[in-house]
Amino acid sequence: MTEENTRRDFLKKASAALVCSAVLPTAWAKPGAAASADITLGHNSHRYKVVEGWGVLDAGKNPVNDCHEMVEDAKGRLLLLTNETRNNVLVYDKSGKLLETWGNSYPGGHGLTLSTEGGEQFLFITDTERNQVVKTDLKGREILKIDYPKETGQYTYPDQFVPTETAVNPANGDIYIADGYGLNFITQYNHKGEYIRHFGGKGDTDETFDCCHGVLVDTRDRKNPTLLITDRSHMRLKRFTLDGKYLATIPVPGSFICRPVLKGSHIYAAVYRSTSQDYPNSGYITILDEKDQVVSTPGGTEPIYAKGALQEQRKDRTFRGFMHPHDVCVDADENLYIPQWASAKTYPIKLERV
């Protein structure tokens, strides 16, 4: 099942619940919710406490819809992308204070990637309604637009291209676009936005995907960087060379991962739902080490390996704070910020490392 189908299923099953909860200022205000400040989330060396009320704003002035992705810039500011066109980008400091807002032309604002070029930082925004990827500076000035990749010979019209994420190779500026809601190709461009190659497509083989929702240039092995790509509906991550050759699969049973995020020696990822039995209002965070082993699952069940295989994970039912985590931003102090999809228009959650 793709997320687009899941979205429709979600609306059928849970629209009434969301209408009732839409007036709540935070995800913690639900009746019967545990006192989140007293809960420690996660396992082993990666444990966290919830920072109550972080980043909650006046929804009449600075509303959000789906809080899709979040990044930290070189100044330590946190940039949140939402598909609410009254303020597509909200810029916070780490205390949760709003610093500025910009953007009103991204109705499908979905993916947010930060890149550095010549000492200056830029953003890549994927818009699922505009069927486009847009490069901006940190003030929102548009610099480059990438439309549907007709050069591939796979696309006949723009609406087939529904990009969900980008990754930028820091070594040469090459851009990788994941068409997670479209035809499921990964398309590679140079830093000027000129087509290089494509690979993947929809399927069930090692080389193909069912919702390649996220993509990352994994630079932990400096001599041999690779691409780490979400195969979300198959509950897997897949590793490829930078020129699109399949290398390996990392099963994450039970976890529908949105995108992998690199910080230090670990990969962090938001799981927007676990199994169908836990959906809606499901999800958690998962953290993998340099051996591609899950070491902690804040908001989810403990990672257990049997005969070298990760056992199926689910939402921790004793913690009710998460509602479809869509991304995780890891700051310089290794605190986590979690924007969420379909979470009754609530603001991101902060987890403080303990």
C-alpha positions in Angstrom: 0.0 0.0 0.0 1.4 3.4 -1.0 1.1 6.4 1.3 -1.3 8.0 -1.2 -3.6 5.0 -0.7 -2.9 5.0 3.0 -3.9 8.7 3.1 -7.3 7.9 1.6 -7.8 5.0 3.9 -6.8 7.2 6.8 -9.3 9.8 5.9 -12.1 7.2 5.8 -11.1 5.6 9.1 -10.1 8.6 11.2 -11.6 11.9 9.8 -14.0 12.1 12.7 -11.3 11.7 15.2 -9.1 14.3 13.6 -12.0 16.8 13.5 -12.5 16.3 17.2 -8.8 16.7 18.0 -8.1 19.6 15.6 -8.9 22.2 18.3 -6.2 20.7 20.6 -3.0 22.8 20.8 -0.6 19.9 21.1 -0.5 16.1 20.7 -0.2 15.8 24.5 -3.6 17.2 25.3 -5.5 14.1 24.4 -7.6 12.7 27.2 -5.9 9.9 29.0 -2.5 10.7 27.6 0.4 9.8 29.9 2.4 12.6 31.5 5.0 12.7 28.8 7.5 14.7 30.8 7.9 11.8 33.1 8.5 9.2 30.4 11.9 8.3 29.0 11.8 7.1 25.4 14.2 5.0 23.5 16.7 2.2 24.3 20.3 1.6 25.1 22.5 4.7 24.7 19.8 6.7 22.8 17.2 7.8 25.4 15.1 10.9 25.4 12.6 13.0 27.4 9.8 15.0 25.9 10.1 18.8 26.1 6.5 19.8 26.8 5.0 22.6 24.7 8.1 23.1 22.5 7.5 25.3 19.5 3.7 25.7 20.0 2.6 28.9 18.3 -0.6 31.0 17.8 -2.3 28.9 15.1 -4.3 32.0 14.1 -1.1 33.8 13.1 1.3 31.0 12.2 -0.7 27.9 11.4 0.6 24.5 10.2 -1.1 21.7 8.3 1.2 18.7 7.8 4.6 19.3 9.3 6.6 17.4 6.8 10.4 18.0 7.3 12.8 20.0 9.4 16.6 20.8 9.2 19.1 22.7 11.2 21.2 25.4 9.5 24.8 26.5 10.3 23.5 29.1 12.7 21.7 26.5 14.8 18.3 27.7 13.5 15.6 25.0 12.9 13.7 25.3 9.6 10.3 23.5 9.4 8.5 22.9 6.1 4.7 22.6 6.2 2.1 22.5 3.4 0.2 25.4 4.9 0.6 28.3 2.4 0.1 31.1 4.9 3.7 30.3 6.1 5.3 27.3 4.4 8.6 27.7 6.3 8.7 28.4 10.0 12.2 29.2 11.4 12.7 28.5 15.1 15.5 28.8 17.6 16.3 25.8 19.8 14.1 27.1 22.6 11.1 27.0 20.4 10.9 30.7 19.7 9.7 31.7 16.2 12.3 33.8 14.4 10.8 34.3 11.0 8.5 32.8 8.4 8.4 32.8 4.6 6.8 31.0 1.7 3.2 30.9 0.5 3.5 29.1 -2.9 4.2 25.5 -1.8 0.8 23.8 -1.4 2.5 20.4 -1.6 5.5 21.3 0.4 6.9 17.9 1.4 10.7 17.4 1.3 13.3 19.8 2.8 17.0 19.2 2.3 19.9 21.5 3.3 23.0 21.8 1.1 26.2 23.8 1.4 27.9 25.3 -1.6 31.0 27.5 -1.3 30.2 28.3 2.3 26.6 29.3 1.6 23.6 27.1 2.5 20.6 26.4 0.3 17.3 24.5 0.6 15.8 22.0 -1.8 12.0 21.8 -1.5 9.9 19.1 -3.1 6.4 20.0 -3.9 4.0 17.1 -4.5 1.3 19.4 -5.9 3.5 21.5 -8.1 5.3 18.3 -9.3 8.5 20.2 -8.9 11.7 20.6 -7.0 12.7 24.1 -6.0 16.1 25.3 -4.8 16.0 28.4 -2.6 18.3 30.4 -0.4 17.6 30.5 3.4 15.3 33.5 2.9 13.1 31.7 0.3 14.5 33.3 -2.9 14.0 30.7 -5.7 17.2 29.9 -7.5 16.5 26.7 -9.5 13.5 24.7 -10.5 13.5 21.1 -11.7 10.4 19.9 -13.4 9.4 16.3 -14.4 12.3 14.4 -15.8 11.1 13.9 -19.4 14.7 13.2 -20.4 14.4 9.8 -18.8 11.8 8.6 -21.4 9.7 7.3 -18.5 7.4 10.3 -18.0 4.9 11.6 -20.5 3.3 14.3 -18.5 4.2 16.4 -15.4 1.6 14.9 -13.0 3.4 11.5 -13.2 6.2 13.2 -11.2 5.4 13.5 -7.5 8.8 14.1 -5.8 9.1 13.4 -2.1 12.7 14.0 -1.3 16.1 15.1 -2.5 19.7 14.4 -1.5 22.8 16.4 -2.5 26.3 14.9 -2.8 28.5 17.3 -0.8 31.5 16.3 -2.9 30.2 17.6 -6.2 26.7 19.0 -5.7 24.9 16.3 -7.6 21.2 16.2 -6.9 19.2 13.0 -6.4 15.4 13.2 -6.5 13.2 10.5 -5.2 9.9 10.3 -6.9 8.2 8.4 -4.1 4.6 9.2 -4.9 5.0 9.0 -8.6 6.8 6.4 -10.8 9.4 5.6 -8.1 12.5 6.5 -10.0 15.6 8.1 -8.5 16.8 10.8 -10.9 20.3 12.2 -10.7 21.3 15.7 -11.9 24.4 17.7 -11.7 24.6 20.9 -9.5 23.2 22.9 -12.4 20.1 20.7 -12.6 21.2 18.9 -15.8 20.1 15.3 -16.1 22.7 12.6 -15.6 20.8 9.3 -15.1 17.9 7.5 -13.5 17.3 4.2 -11.9 14.8 2.2 -9.9 11.1 2.4 -10.8 8.2 0.7 -9.2 8.5 -3.0 -8.5 9.4 -5.8 -6.0 13.0 -6.6 -7.1 16.2 -5.5 -5.4 16.7 -2.7 -7.8 13.1 -1.3 -7.6 10.9 0.4 -5.0 7.4 0.7 -3.7 7.5 4.3 -2.4 11.1 5.5 -2.5 10.0 8.2 -0.1 13.5 9.3 1.1 17.1 9.4 -0.2 20.4 10.2 1.6 24.0 10.4 0.5 25.6 8.4 3.3 29.1 9.8 3.7 30.2 7.8 6.8 32.6 5.8 4.6 34.4 8.8 3.2 36.2 6.7 0.5 33.0 5.0 -0.6 29.9 7.1 0.0 26.7 5.4 -1.0 23.0 6.2 -1.4 20.6 5.1 1.3 17.0 5.0 -0.1 13.7 4.2 1.5 11.7 1.3 0.1 8.9 2.3 2.5 6.0 0.0 1.6 8.3 -3.0 1.7 9.6 -1.8 5.1 13.2 -1.7 3.9 16.1 0.6 3.3 18.2 -0.1 0.3 21.8 0.9 -0.4 23.0 1.8 -3.9 26.2 3.2 -5.4 26.3 6.9 -6.3 25.7 5.8 -10.0 22.6 3.7 -9.2 23.9 0.2 -8.8 22.2 -1.9 -6.1 24.3 -3.0 -3.2 22.2 -4.2 -0.2 18.9 -4.3 1.6 18.3 -3.4 5.2 15.0 -4.9 6.5 13.1 -2.9 9.1 10.1 -5.1 9.7 7.0 -3.3 11.0 8.5 0.1 10.2 7.3 2.4 7.3 10.3 4.7 7.3 9.9 8.2 5.7 13.6 9.2 5.1 17.0 8.4 6.6 18.8 11.2 8.3 22.6 11.1 9.0 24.1 12.5 12.2 27.5 11.4 13.3 27.8 7.7 13.1 24.1 7.0 13.2 21.1 7.0 10.9 17.8 8.5 12.3 14.4 8.0 10.7 10.8 8.8 11.4 8.4 5.9 11.1 5.0 7.3 10.1 3.2 4.1 11.0 4.1 0.6 12.0 1.7 -2.2 11.2 -1.9 -1.8 9.9 -3.2 -2.8 13.3 -1.6 0.3 14.9 -2.9 2.7 12.3 -4.0 5.5 12.6 -2.1 7.5 15.2 0.8 5.3 14.9 4.6 5.7 14.4 7.9 6.2 16.3 11.5 7.0 15.6 14.2 4.5 14.7 18.0 4.8 15.1 20.5 2.6 13.3 24.2 2.4 14.0 27.1 2.1 11.6 26.5 -1.6 11.2 22.9 -0.9 10.0 21.6 -2.3 13.3 18.6 -0.7 15.0 19.8 0.3 18.5 16.9 2.4 19.7 13.3 3.1 18.9 11.9 6.1 20.8 8.1 5.7 21.0 8.3 2.1 19.7 9.1 -1.4 21.0 12.6 -2.4 21.9 14.7 -3.6 18.9 15.3 -7.3 19.3 17.5 -9.4 16.9 17.1 -13.2 16.6 19.6 -15.1 14.6 20.9 -11.8 13.2 17.4 -10.6 12.0 15.5 -7.7 13.4 12.2 -8.8 14.7 9.0 -6.8 13.8 8.6 -3.6 15.7 5.4 -1.7 16.7 4.3 1.4 18.4 4.8 1.4 22.2 1.2 1.5 23.3 2.2 2.9 26.7 3.2 6.2 25.0 0.5 8.1 23.1 2.4 11.1 22.1 3.2 10.4 18.4 0.8 10.8 15.6 2.5 9.8 12.3 6.1 11.2 12.6 7.2 12.2 9.2 10.8 13.3 9.8 13.4 13.7 12.5 15.9 16.6 12.8 18.9 16.0 15.0 20.6 19.1 16.4 24.2 19.7 17.4 23.4 18.4 20.9 21.7 15.3 19.5 18.3 16.4 20.6 15.5 15.3 18.3 12.7 17.4 16.6 9.9 15.5 15.1 7.4 17.1 12.6 4.3 15.0 12.0 1.9 14.3 9.2 -1.9 14.2 9.8 -1.4 15.1 13.5 -4.4 17.5 13.9 -2.2 20.4 12.8 0.1 20.2 15.8 3.6 21.6 15.9 6.8 19.5 16.1 7.8 17.5 19.1 11.2 18.0 20.8 12.9 15.1 22.5 15.9 16.0 24.7 18.8 13.5 24.8 19.4 12.1 28.3 
